[in-house]
Amino acid sequence: ERVEEEGSPGLMVGPETLIFDNNGTMYTLTEQSKLVSITDFRQKRDDDASIMTAKVTEVADLGIGRSIGGKFDSGSCLYFADILKGLCRICLDRTPKPVVELVASRFQLEDGSWSDVTYADDVDIGPRTGHVYFSDATDVKLDRDLKTGKWDIWYPSKLEGIRGLKSGRLLRYKPETGDVDLIASGALFANGVAVDAQESFVVFTSTFEGKVMKYHLTGEKEGQLETILTDFPGFLDGIDCSFDSSLCFVAMPAPATPELKALFTIRPAILSRLIRTILMLLPRGLAPDAKPYGGVAIVHRGDEFSKPSVKQIYQDPTGIDISVITGVTEGPDGKLYLGSLHNDFIGVLDYQ
């Protein structure tokens, strides 16, 4: 199924991920760095229940940058990742109008030095503490594509993957103190972030390794980082975990072709570095592009009775119906809502 914008205002462009507030209203962050609400769903045609339309309304202009992942806190404040600015916040109940606040663009390391948040990517909020967990995908800075004038959000990820330095990190912001701390590092493009209902752990994806990583916040393994799932048919992006079951949902925007997989497993290391160096010397326009593809994995995150496992894979191998799925969010109705940096519609997956 899909949800298209009603009429032709053109507001729903590049809805990277879908966000629900505490009343169940759907929002997304667009290519134009707008926060928009998506309401009033209705069937587009009487003879086709698979296509819906919705009213898309601008709620706020988030300013210069490219905002992607976000999450509402227990009130009306949306924390969101802006690739250019860092971790930001906008509280929709502020008067006379909501204002964008920069929460974290850098943070202090244990040795006292300061580190920039270079590529804020995804956000989730712990339901127990209210702490904000967010990914800093890479240390490659964002810039504009001179041909289009748009922020080229794909090129830093390509460079991160090609050079293979694993600069991605998972960070935590504590609203009660204003502090930001580093809780995990070493991801090859740290991407989607999700916390469980008890806030006992946070999972995040390492895009080009095709891994789901798990950092334990409480319990016997507190402070430990482990890989819980690998060997997906696609590279990984956004992730969401259900509060009503042991399932998590992982977006796969591109296929993990044998050629691309080989780049990350080449031995000896000297040959790997040589090939990576050659690829990094290519002009921006010749950097490797992914094939049209869309995928979602439904996984069991593991518990005391069973190990983590992949339960189901949904794929559009040719990307005809939906491609470049970058975000997956479980809605209040139990369906999965699929976002994409490339599309002007929302995918809907009723997997149950």
N, C-alpha and C positions, 0 to 999 in steps of 0.2 A: 504494500500500500504506500501511497504518498500523500503529502499535504502540500498544496500549492497556494501561493498568495492570491487572494481575491482581488480582482481588478488589476490595474497596472501601475501602481506607484513605484514598484521596483525597490522596495525596502529590504526584502529578504534575499540578499545576495551574499553567498558564502557563509551560511549559518553553521559555523564550525562545530558547535555542540549545543544541545538544548538544556535549558535550566528551568527548574520549577521552584516557585516560591512556596511559602508555607500554606498558602490557600489553594495550591494546585494550578496556578496560572503559569503558562509556558512563556518563556523568554528565550531570546538568542542574541548573540553578539555578531554583527555583520562586518562585511569587508570595508564598509565606510566608517567603521568604528562607532556604530549606533547600537544602543540597547533598544530592542523592540519587543513588544508583547505579541503573542499569537493566540487569538481567541476566536470565538464564534465559528466553530468547525461545522461544516455542512457538506453533504454529498454533492459532487460536481454535476453528475449526470444520474438520472433515475435508473439507467440500465448498467451502471458501472459503480459498484460500491468500493472499488479499490482506489479511487481518486477523490480526495476531499479538498475543499478550499477553506481558507481561514482569513480572518481579518488581521492584518499586520499593522501595528501602530507604533510610531516612534515614541519612546519613553524618555530617552536622554541621548544627547550627543556626548560621546566620551572623549572627544578631542583628538589631537594628532596621535597616531600610533595604530596598532592593530591588536585589538582585544580578542581573545579566543575563549579559554576556559573560564568558568565561573561557578560560584555557589553562594546561595543565600545563607545567612546565619539564622539564628532562632528568631530574629526580628525582621526588619525590612532592609537590612544592609546586604548588598551584593558585593562579595569579594571577587575580583576578577584578575586574570593574568593578561597583561599587555606586553607584547613582545618588546616594544620599544621602551616603555616606561618602567615596568616591573610589576609588583603586586599593588593593586589599587582597590579602592572601595568607593561605593556610592550608596547612600542611604535614601531610599525612595520616599521616606516620610519627612524628610527635611524641608523646611519652608524658608523663603518663598519658593525655592526650587532645589532639587537635588544637586549636589556638587561633587565632582570627582576628587577623591583624596588619594595622594600617593602614599602608600603604606610602607613599602620597602623597595628601594632601588639598589641598596647595598647592605652588607651586614658585616659584623666583626667576627673574625675567626678566633680560635682559642689562643693563637700566638699573639693576638692583639692587632694584627693587620686587618685591612678592610678588603672585602671582595665584592665586586659588582654582581648584581643580578642581571645577566646579559640577555637571557631569552626566557622570560617567564612564560610558562606554557599551560599548565592545568592546575586546578584548585579543588580541594575538598575541605570540609570542615568537620572536626570531631564533635559528635553529638554530646559527649560527656563534658569535655573541657572548653569547647568553643575554639580550640586552637585551629589555625589555618595551615593546612599542609599544601605545599605547592612545589612544582618542578621548575628547575632552571635547566633547560634542555641541553644547552651547549654554551661554550665560551666564544663561539663565532658570532660576531655582531651583525645585526640586521642592517641592510641598506636598501636603496631603491634600485629597481630595474630602470636603467636610463631610457630604454625604449618605450616603456609603458608609463613611467612615472609613479608606479605603485610600489609599495613595500614588497620586496621579494622574500616572502617568508619561507619559501622552499629551499633557496640556495644555501643558507646556513646549515640546514639539516643534511643536504647533500655533502657539503664539505665535512661535516662531523662524521658522516658515514664513511666517506672516502679516506680520510686521514686516520680514522680509527683510534683516536686518543682517549675516548671515554671520559669526556669532561662533564657529562650530565650529572645533576645533583638533585636531591630531595631536601627541601627546606621546611622549617616550621616557624610560623609567626604566632606569638602569644599576645593577644589583645590586652590582657590585664597588665602587662609590663611594657609592651611595645618592642620586645626583643625578638630577634630572628636568629635561629641556630641551624646549623648544618647537621642533618641526621643520617644522610647516606650519600655516597658518591660512587663514581666509577661506572655510570651508565652510558651506553653508546646512543646518545640522544634520549634523555629522560623525558617521558611524555605524560601519559595519562596517570591520574592519581585518584585513589578511592580509599575511604576509611570504612571499617565495619561498624555495625550498630552499637557495639560495646566499646568502640575505640580501643580495642586491644592490639590492633595492627593497622598499618597502612600499606597498600599495595601500589606499585607503579610499574610502568612499562619501560623497557629498554628497547627502543624501536628497532635498531638495526641488528641487535643480537636476537631479536624475536623472543625476548624473555619477559616473564612477569616476576617481579621482585617483591619480596615481603619483608617489611621492617616491623619487628615486634615492639610494641609500645608498653606492654605489661606482661606479666606471667614469668614462667621459668626462663624463657628466651628473651626477656626484655633487653633491648639494645642490640639484638642480633639481626643481621641482614641475610636473607637466603633467597635463592632462586627456586620458585615453586613450579613453574611451567615453562616449557620450551617446545620447539619443533612445531610451530604453527605454519600453515600454508602461506601466510602473508606476513609482512612487517606490521608492527603493532603501533597503535596510536592511543586513543582514549580508552578509559576503563571505568566501569561503574559496578558497584557491588550492592546487591539487594539487601535491605534491612529485614526482609521477611523470610529469607532462605539462605542457604550456603552458596548461592550462585553469584558469579561475577560475569560481566559481559565486556568483551574486548573488541574494539574496532580495528579492522585491517584495511588500510587505504590502498595498499599495493601488494602484488604477489611477490613472494620470496622465490624468485626464479633461481635455477641452478647457477646461472652466471653471477647473480648478485650474492648468493650464498657463498660462492667460491671466494669472493673478494675478502670475506671475513674469516676464511679458514685456510688461506694460502700459507704453505710452509715451503722452504724455510722463511724466517722473518725478513731476511735481506731481499728476497724476491717480492714479498708482500709490500715492503716499503718502496721498492722500485716501481711497482705497478701503481701504487697509491700516488706516488710523486707525479707520474705521468698523467694520471687522471686529474690531479689538482692543477696541472698546468693548462688544462683545456679551458677555452673561453667559456663564459657563463652559459652561452647559448648551446654549447656542445656537451654540457654536463649531462650525465645519464638521466634519462626520464623513465618513469615507471609505466608499465602497460595499463590500459584501462581495466579496472577491476574494483570490486567491492566485496567486503567480507565482514562477518561478525562471528565471533567464537563465544559460546556459552560454556563456562568452566565452573567446576566445583573447586572452591578455594582450599578445601581440606579442613578436617576437624579431628577430634580425638578418635573418631571411628573410621575415617577413610583418608586416603592421601589425595592431594590435589590432582585433578584430572580434567581433560577436555571432554565435555559431554556432547556438544553438537557444534557443527560448523555450517553456517549459511554463507553461500558464495554466489556472486554474479561474475563468473570468470571472464566475461567479455565487457563488463561495465555498461551494458546497454540500458538496463533498468535503473541502476544506481552505481556510481563509482566513487572512488576516493572517499570512503567513509572514514571520517576523522574523529567523530564523537558518537558515543552510544550512551543513552540515559534511560533508566527505567522510569516510566511515568506512574502516576498514581493509579492508573488503570491496569498496571502490570505489563503493558506493552513496551517495546523498546523503540525509542525515537532516535533516528540516525541523522547526524549532521555531517556536513561536508564543506570544505573550503572552496570547492569548485561548483557546487550546485546552487540552484535558486529554489529548491524545494526541500522538504523533509521526508525522509524515509520512515516507514512505520513497520515494525516486525512484531507480529503476534505469534510468539514462539510456543505458547502453552497449548 
